[in-house]
Amino acid sequence: MECRQRLRELQGRIVGLALAGGERIDECHLISVALRRRNVWAFENGRDVFIPLETIRDCWEVVQPRAA
């Protein structure tokens, strides 16, 4: 499945992102994917970040452990 399609399915969840140049965001809240604006809005470490869509190489859902 293409990463753009996966990103849309993961909106509202905690995700990890692999970016161009080897950078990674291991855990952020994926707020919105704006295909027309070609960016992703995420919340990471208490701040909003806007990531150009073309820099995202891979994405995955981060599974949060359940409280015991």
N, C-alpha and C positions, 0 to 999 in steps of 0.2 A: 504494500500500500504506500502511496506517495506521502511524503512527510506533510505536505500542506493539508491533505485530507485528514491525516491523523491529528494535526494541530487543531483543526476545527472540531473534531470529535472529543478532544481533550480539554476544550474550553471549560473553565470553572474547576479544574482539577490541579493537583500538585504534579508538576512535570520536571523532567530534566531535559536540557537542550545542549546539543553539541554544535558549536559554531565554527565558522571558517577560521583558519589559523590555529586550530587546536584548542581554543578556549571552550570551557564548559560552564554551564549553570546547572548545578546538580539538583537544586530544589528551589522552585519558584511557583507561585500561584499564577496559572495562565488565565488572564482576564478575558482577552479578546484577540481574535485574528481578523485583521482588516485587510482583505485581499485587494480592495481598490487602492488603499493607501500603501499596500505592500509592506505592512509591518505587524508586529505582534506586541501586544501590551501585556506585560507581566508585572507581578509584584514580588520583589526580591529584597530580603533583608530590610524591610520597613520602607522601601521606596519603590515608586513606579519606574519601570524601565520600558523603553520602546526599542524593539530589536528589528532591524530590517529583515524582511522575510528571506531575501536571497542569501543572507549569511547563515541561516539555520540549515545544518547538514543532517541532523537526526533529532528525534524527539521520542520521549517515552514517559509513561506515567510512573510516578514515584509512589510505591505502595507504602502507606503509613502503617506502622505496627499498631495492633489493637491493644488497648489498655487491659491489663490482667485483672 
